[in-house]
Amino acid sequence: MYSSDQTQRLQKLSGSLFSGGAPLTGDILLKKAGGIEALRDVLRFHEYRYQILNDPLLSDFEYDSLYKQLEAIEAAHPEWVTEDSPTQRVAKGLTKDFPTVQHLVPMLSLENSYNADDLLDWDRKARELTGLAEPEYCVEPKFDGASISLIYENDRLLRGVTRGDGVAGDEITNNIRQIRSVPLSAKFSAYGIRQIEIRGEILMNKNNFAKYNQQLAEQNIPPLANPRNAAAGSLRIKDPSEVGRRNLEAFLYHISYYALLEGKSLPKELETHAGSLKLLWELGFRSPQKEKKVLQGIQAVIAYCQLFEAKRDELPYEIDGMVVKVNDIGLQDKMGMTTHHPRWAIAFKFKARQATSVLRKVEFQVGRTGSVTPVAKIDPVPISGVSVSSVSLFNEEVVREKDLKIGDTVLVERAGDVIPYIVKPLTELRTGKEEEIRFPTHCPVCHDKLVKPEEEAVWRCVNINCPAQVVERIIHFASKDAMDIRSFGDANTRKFFDLGYLKDIPGIYHLPFDKIRELEGFGEKSVTNLRTAIEASKQQPLHRLIFALGIRYVGETTAKVLAASVDHLFDFKEYSLEKLQDLEDVGPKVAGSVYQFFHNPDNVHMLEKLASLGLILQSNRSSQPAGGNLDGQTFLFTGTLTRLKRSDAEEIVEKNGGALLSGVSSKLNYLVVGEDAGSKLEKAKKIPSIKILTEEEFMSLLNI
């Protein structure tokens, strides 16, 4: 429908309509767009990308922001409204791979809100339209999948249809039948219903999405951007058996039409939206019956929406907001609808997790083990309430696989609302002016030649005296999970290093506090707190010191194993590779790294300095708890625990004489499984000697 030139022109125009992540407004917006019809063209283009191609070039937030501006302009100038404006119709256009059929009732969009003020304004209108001082609302998750309509007639599934343009959609009945959460028959007749049209969403849960992308990677096929795209694309596959292999799921949440059997009256369940969800649930459909909440008043609604946003990552599937509906169906009919959306419902959208930006340059950062990581610098863009301007590209292979170039428009996402990463470049927007990303041959800090071990994907600086590595090692040494030197921190470490006050790890214990007192922001109290924290770190147990040393491949659990195997840290100077591998949970890579560390004269000299400064290099294994009810037993935790923190559970094991492992092997006695357990559970199932426990069973084992 749109040529490459048109796509580039409209996307470039789209970008010019935003400033600082927010759209321009009013006359300024119209002038920049080139008039109201040009603004409508931009919205029509993005409707097509989202609804038809399932490949959006704007995030939901960006599109909705422009849509609201057009609505506001047309409200101020009703004489400018045209019948084909995006505000007056549902997006048009369908692919022709499947037969096109009419919906019994048009599938309208929902009005969107992004903050409490929007919900308050919608509530004001709802109260005016219903005449009630405080309407009853039903709130449920807004699933981030592909919309469908299902028609049942005489208790049997008659037809499954995609949303399409809202008036008609693609008939995909054979594919729908492959989705196990869609009943092929349901006893609607028990409620006096002869024919019914129900609406819902097809999803791919997070675990299945990760597995599917892994399969694509193994076939050298680019991964999909998100589970919604995976679900939408799967529905249009011509081979139904392939749809069945994709493990899709269906949530049904709205009854749009029904016809009763002759002589039957309206069932009471259809008098409220909450009742209709209960009816669907009882007939065997997956409705949001358990997640929904019936609430009185908008303040309770706002609180529930905010509560759900805080725990969205705990769900096994993606949601991008909450839907608020007037619960009484009679009141819904009274409130009516516009040509775009029902007045009785609104979507409270969570903060955007994806956005588009431009990759301006790539910087190369050196880590504490010498790894050189490319970091993309992008135009700042708000995602999940945070302005993102730097994104790790991990290594050269990732850059090449994604085919990233400087100057690309890129789709950026925050994984778990924490770590930003680039999903893909929008290659159709390239102009030919983009530049290749060139990796350095020499360290960007010390300028030594970089090397790339055959078995690794990263380039490394092997100069252990490289200033960048020294600083990162000091930061790690002082971090919370290592020596826990509070008030030290990343910024102070870099400042002290740049000023020449700090050159290596032992230098932490020789800081010139008289000079630090003269620095801006360092009063007597802060200097005293820093000195106290440094002094207190000398008493940290050996396992923390081992972890703090930053030995490659040695995490917190392995550090505890190492500490428990010696009387003094220097005992490792006498350990052979074979003896190291005899330790619980220590494989060839870990053993090789530990061996090299303790046979490096510079490292031994550093440890001698730390010992002379009063740090503990002796093991406390003689005082370790023994004879507890877990004595001699090994444990590993996987997935998310709901009643205990992972660190607390591990501490309980150790206090009761048990030991922790970092991986699944025949040496493992118990695997404790929380929610969303991954590959460790699958590996453990293949080893009969491993006992798999739920969190509750683990707590019962310890009589907690």
N, C-alpha and C positions, 0 to 999 in steps of 0.2 A: 504493500500500500504506500509506503514511504520509501523514496530512493535514498541512497547514501548521502547525497548532497542535502536533501531535505532533512534527514535525520541530524546531520551535523549542524545545519542552520538552526533548527528548532531547539536542539540541546544547548547550543551556544547562547541562543536567546533566553532559554530557561535560566541558565546560570547568571545572566545579567540582571535578572529580576529579583535576586537575593543580595542582601548585604549583611555580613556577620551572622549568617545562618538563618536570618529572618527575611520574609518577602518585603519588597517595597510596597507602599500603600498609595491608594487614591490616585490623584492626578500624576504623581511621580511615577507610579507603576504603569499607568496607561501611556505616558510619554515614552518610557523606556521600552515598552512592548511594541509601540507603534500603533496604538489604538486598541479599542475593546475587542474588535474582531480578531486581531493578532493574538491577544491574550487568550481568546477562546480557542484559537488554533493550537496554541501551546498545550492547553488542557486536553483537547481532543487527541493530540499526538500521544500524550502520556497515558490517556485512557486506553488507547490502542496497544501501547507497549505492555501495559499491565493486564488488561482483560483478555486480549487476543493472543499476544505472543508469550505471555507469562515471563517477560524479561524486562522489568521496569528499569528506567534510567533515572528516576527520582525515587527517594524514599517516600513512604506513606505520609510522613510529617510534611515533607516539602510539597507534595501534591496537594494535600488537604489545606495547607496554608495559602497556596495560590487560589484554590477553589473558593475559600472563604473570602478572599479579597474580591473575586469576581462577584460573589453573592452580594457583598457590601456595596459594590459600585452599582450593580443593577437595582438594588433596593433604593439607592439614592437617586437613580435615574431610571424609573420604570419604563419610560418611553424608549430606552435603549434595548430592552429585553426582546430577544428573538426566539422563535419556536425551536430552533436548533441549538440553542445555547446549552452547554453542559449542565447548567442548573435546571433546565427544563426537560431533560430527558435522561435516560440511562444510556451508557456507552453502547454504540452500535458496532456491528461487524462480527462475523462468525467465520471460523475455519469450516471447510466443507468436507472434512474427513468422515463425519458421521451425519446421519439424517437429522434435520432440524425440526424440532417440535415446539409447539406453544406451551408455555406454562399455564396452568389453570388460573393462577393469580400472578401478576408481575412480581419479579424478585427485585425489590427496591434496595438501594443502599441505605446505610445508616448515617445519620448526622454524627459528626465526631467532635469530641472535646478532649482537651489536653491538660486541664487543670480544674481545681475546685470551683473557680469563678464561672467557668463554662457550665458546670453542672448546676450551680446555683441559678444561673440565668435560665437554663432549660427547666428547672423545677418551678421557677416563677411562671413560665408559660404553661406548664402542666397544671398548676393550681388554677390559673385563669380559665383554661379550657375545661377542666373537670368541675370547677366550682367547689373544690374541696380545700380545706385549710392545710391538710397534710395527707397527700395520696399514699397508698401502699405501693411499694416498688418491689420488683423481683430483679435481683442482680446475679449475673452468671459470667463465667469466663468468655472472652472473645477469642475463639480458636483461630490460629493462624494457619489455615489450610485452604482447600479448594471447595467452593460452595457447590452443593448439589440439591436437587429436588427429587423426591421419591413419591411415586403414586402407587397406592395399594387399592385394589378393587376386589371386593368379595374375599377379603383376608389374604390375598396373594399379591406379591410384588408384581406390578404391571409394567412400570417404566422407571428408569433412572435417567436424569437429565442434568447436564452442567448448567451453570448460571447463564452463560452466553451473554446476550445483551440485556438481560433482565426480562425481556418479553418472550424470547424463545431461546432454546439452548440445544446443545448436541445430545442426542440420545445415546447413552452409553450403558444400556441395561446389562449387556453381557459382561462388561467390565465390573459393574456394580455387584453383580452376583458373585464375583470372586472375593469380595470383601467379607470376611467372616463375621464381622460385627453388624452386618446388615441382614436381618432375618428375611428369609425367602417367603415366609408367611407369618402373619400375626393375627390374633383373634380380635380384630377391631369390631367384629359383629357382636362380641360380648358387651360392647358399649353402645350398640345400636347404630354403628357406622358402616355404611355400604361402600363409600369411596372417600379417600382422604389423600391430601397432598401434604407431605412433611418436608421441612427444610433442615439442612445440616451442613456439616463440613467433613471432608475427607482429609485425614492427617497421616503423616508418617512420624512415629515417635522418635525421640532423640537417639535412642540406641540403634534403631533400625536405620535411621538416616546416616549415622556414623559408619555402620557396616556397609551400607549401600555405596557411600563415597569411597570406602576402602576398596570395594570391588571395582569401582571405576578406575581408581588409581592403579590397581593391578593390571588393568587393561590399557593403561596409558591414556585414559579418557579424563578430561578436566572434571573436577568435582563440581557438584551443584552448589549454588549459593546458599540455599536454606531449605528446610523441610517442606515449606509451602510449594516451592518450585518443583520439588521431587514428587509431591502428591499430585499437583496439577498436571505435570507431564505424564505421570503414570496413567491417569484416567483416559488419555487419548491414544494409548497404545492399541494397535489393532489386534494383537494376540492376547486374548483374555487370560490364558494360562500364565503369561509373563506378568500380568497384573497381580495374579494370585501369589506369585513368588516375591512380590515387593512388600508384603506384610503391611498393607494399608489398614487404617482404622477409620470408623465413622462415628461422629457424634451428631445426634439429631436433637434440635432444640426449638423447633417452631412448627406449629400446625397452621398452614396458610388457608386450607380449604377442607371442607368435609360435606358429605351428603349422607343423610340419615336413612336407615331402612324404613320402609313404609310403616306408619303407625308408631314409630319410636320417637321419644322426646329427647331433648338435649341432655347428655350426661353431665352431671354436676362438675366433673373434672374439667370440662371445657369452658367453665365460667371464669377461670383464672388461668394466667400463664403458668403459674407454679403447678396447678392441677394438671395442665396438659403435659408438663415434663414428667410428672408422676405417672400419668397414663402411659406415656411412651416407655418409661423405665419398667413398668410392670408388664408391658407387652414384650419385653426382651430387647428393647433398643438401648443403646448407650446414650442416654441424655445426661445433661449436667445436673441430675437430680441431687447428687451428693454435694456438688460444689455451689449450687445456687443458694441464695439467701433471700427470704422475704423480709423486708425492712419497712419501718414506718418513718417517713421523713428523710429529707435529703442529707442531713448531717450524718446519719447512720450509714447511708449509701456511700458517702465520701470516705468515711473511716474504713468501710469494708473494701473499697477499691484500693485504698492505700495499703491496707494489710495484705491484699492479694499480690500487689505489685512487689512488695518486699519479699514474698516467698515464691515468685514465679519460677525461679530456677530449681525449686524442689519438685516441680511437676515433671512427669516423664515426657510431656509433649509441649510444644511451643504455644504460648498465648501472647497476644500483643495488646491486650486491654481487657476491659470488662464491659458488658452490655447491661444497661439499666432500662427496664421496661415497666410501664404502668401495669400492675398485676391484673386488674379487673378487665376482662375482655370487653365487657359492655362499655367501659370508659374508653378503651382503645378505639372502639367504633365511633364513639362520640367525638374523640379528638381528631380522627381522620389522618390524612397524609397529604404531602405535597407531591409533585411529579417526581421528586428525587428520593424522598425518605418519609417514613411514618413519623408523625409528630409525637407518638406515644413511646418512642424508644430513642436512646442515644448511646453511642459507644464512648467510653472513657478510655482513651488510648494511652498506653504506657509510653515512657520516654523512648524515643527511637533508638534502635540498636544498630541500624544501618543508615548510611548516608553516602552521598557521592562527594568527591573532592578531586583535587588535581595534585599529582605527584610532581613536586618542584625540583627536588634533588635527593641524593642518597649520601649519607655520611656513614663512615665505617668506624665502629667502636671496638675497643680491645677489652676483653674480659679478664678475670683473674687467672684463668688457665691458658691465656694467650689466644683464645678463639676470637676471630675477627667477624663481627656481626654487622651486616648492612642494615641501616635504619633509614626508612623513608621519611622525608620531611614533606608534609602535605599542607595545603591550605587549611587553617583551623576550621573544624566542623563539629557542631554539637551532636554527641551520641550518648544516649542514656544519661543526659544531664551533665555531661563532662565535655569540655572542648578538647578534641583530639587533634594534635599536630605532628606527632611522631609515631611511627608504626614500625615494629621490628619486621624485617624480611627474612630472618633466621639464617639463611645461607645462600650461596650462589645457585644451588640446584633449585631452590624454591623460586628464585627470580627467573631462572630460565624456564621452569615448568609453567609458571604463570604468564610468561612472555611480557614481563613488565618493562616499561620504558619511561624515561624522564619526560614529563609533559602529558602522560596519560591521564584521562579521567578514570578514576578508580572507585569501586564499591568497597566501602570500609564498614567493618562490623566490630562490635565489642563482644567478645566471647564471654558468656556468663556475666555480662555487664562489667567486666574487669579488663581483660587484655584485648586491646584493639589489634585487628589484623586486616590485611587487604584480601578480599574475597576474589576479586578478578579485575582486570582492566576492561573498560568498555571499548573494545577494539573498533567498533563501528563508528566511533567518534574521532578516530585518528585523522589528522590532517596531513601527515607526512613530515611534520616538523619535529616529531618525537625523536629522542636520542637514546641510544643503547646505554645500558648501565654497565660501566667498566669496573671490574674488580682490581684492586691494587695488587702489585707484585711484591711490595715492601710494606712493612708495618707503618701505619699512618702516624704513629707516635715516636718510636725509636728508630724507624727506617731500616731495621734489619730485614733481610729477605724472608718472605712468608713461605711456609711449607704446608702441604696438604697430604696427611697420611692416607694411604690407599683405602683403608677401611672406614674413613670418616668423610662427612660431607662439608666440613668447615675448613677454612684456611686458618693457620695458627702462626703466631709470633713465638718462636722458641727461646727468645731472650728473656730469662726469668727476672732480669733486672730492668726490664722495660717499665718505665714510670707508670704507664696505665695499669699494668698487671699488679705492680706494687700497691697502688692506691686501692684497687679492687680487693686485693687480699686483706688489706687492713680493714676495709669496710666490712668484709665478711667476718673477720676475726671478732670485731666488736659488736656484731649484730645480735639481735634478741635471742635467737635460737642457739647461738654460739656462746661467747663470753658475756653477753648481755651487759655491755658497758653503756648504760643509759646516758643520754645527753651528748654522746659522741657523734653518732650519726654520719650520714653521707656528706652533708654540706660541710660540717666541721672538719671531717677527715681531709677533704679536698683543700679546704682553706689552710689547715696546718701544714699540709704537704707543700702547697704552693709557696708558703712563707718560709719553708725550710725548717720548720719546727719538728717535722716528723718525716723520717726517711724509710722506716721499716717497722715491723710488728713490735719488736722490743722497744722501739722508740716511744710507743704509747706510754710506757712506764717511766719515761724520762722527759716528759713534756715540760717546757719552760713556763710555768704558770705565772711567773712575774711578768712575762711578755704578753701572755694571753689576756691578763687583766686589762691591758691597755687597748685591746681590740674592741671595736664597737659591738655592743650587744652582750658583752661579757662583764657582768657586775660581780661583786664579791660572792653573792649567793650562787650564781651559776657556776663560777669557778670552783667553789667548795663542793657543789653537787657533782661536778665532773671528776674532781680529785677523789671524792668518796667512792664513786662508781668504779673508777679505775682500780682503786685499792681493793674494793670488794671482789673484783673479778679474779683476783689471785687465788681465791678460795673455791673457784668453780671446780667441780669434779673432773676427773680425767677424761671421761667420754665427751664432755663439752669442749675440752681443749683439743681433743683429736678432731672433732668436727670443725672447730674453729680454724685449724691449720689449712683447711681447704684442699685436702688430698683428693685428687680426682677420683670420682666414683664412690667416695665415702660419704654417705649420708648419715643422718642422725642414728638410725637403727644400727647400721654397720659400725658406727663409732662406738656404740655401746657393746657390741660383740667384741671389738678389738680391745676395749678397756678392760673387759672382764677376763681376757685371756692372758694378761701379763701382770706382774707385780710392779713393774716400773716401765715407763714409756721407752726407755733406751733398750729394753729387752728385744724390741723389734729389730735392732741392729744385727742381732744374731739369728733372726728367723730366715729360713730359706723360703723359696717360692712354694715348695711342697708343703712345708709346715704351715704356711699362711693359708693354703687351700684346704688344709685339714680342719680349719676353724668353721664353725657353723655359718652358713650363708655367705661364704667368701669364695668367689669363683676366680677364674684365671685373670680377668681384667682388673678386679679389685686387688688381688694378690700382687700382680705386676706393678700397679700404681703405688701400693704401700711399700713394696720392696725398693722401688726406685727412690721414693721419698727418703727412706731411712738410710740409704746408701749414697745420698748426696751430701758432701761435706758442708755445703752452705746451710742446708736444712738442719744438720746436726749441730752446727755452731749456733744457729738461731735458738734451738731448743736449750742448749747449754746456757745461753744468756737468760732465757725465760726462767730456767731453774734457779739461777743465781739471784733473780729478782723476786723469788719467793712463790712462783706459781707451782701448783701441785702436779707433779709428774708421776706420783705413785698411784697405784690402783687402790680402790677401796673394796676390792672383791672379797676380801676376808670378812667385811661387815655386810655383804649382800645378804638379803633375806634368804633363808634356806628352810626347807622342811615345811613350806607353805602348802596349801592344798593344790597348787599348780607346779610344785617342785619338779623340775626336769621336763616340763611340757613346753612346747613351742607354739606360738600364736602369730597370726597375721590377720589384719583387718582390711576389708575392701568395701567400697560403697560408702554411702552417707549414713552415719548413725543418727538416730533421732532422739535418744534419751541421754546419751553420753557424748562428750567430745572425744575425738579420736585420741588426743594426747592423754586425756584422763583415763580412757580405757587401757591404753598401753601402760600407763603408770600403775594401774591396779594389777595388771598381769605381773609386772616386775616385783611389786611389793609382796605378791603371793608366791614368789619363787619361780615364776615362769620366765620364758625368754621370748624375744621378738625376732621374727625373721622378716626380710624385706621382699621375699619372692616365694613362689610356690615350688616345692620340691618334696622328695620323699622324706626329708627331715622334718617336714611340717606336721604337727599333730592336729591343730585346730585352725580352720579358716572361719572368721566371724564375718558374716555378710550383712551389710546394710542395704539401703535403697540404691537402685541403679548400679548394682555391682557389674563389673566388667569382665575382662578376659581372665583375671585370676580365678574367678568362680568356675569358668569353663575348664581351665587347666586342672583345678582341684578335683573336679568330678571324674577325671580320668585316673586319679590315684586313689585306690580303694582305702588306703590306710588313713587318709585325711578325713577328719570329722568336720562336717560343715554345720555351723551353728548360726541361728538368727541372733539378733541382739538380745532378745528376751531369753533365749536359751543360754547365752553367755552369762547374763546376769543371774540366772537361776543356778548356774554352775558355781558361781561365787557367793550365792545366797545374798545377793544385793536386793 
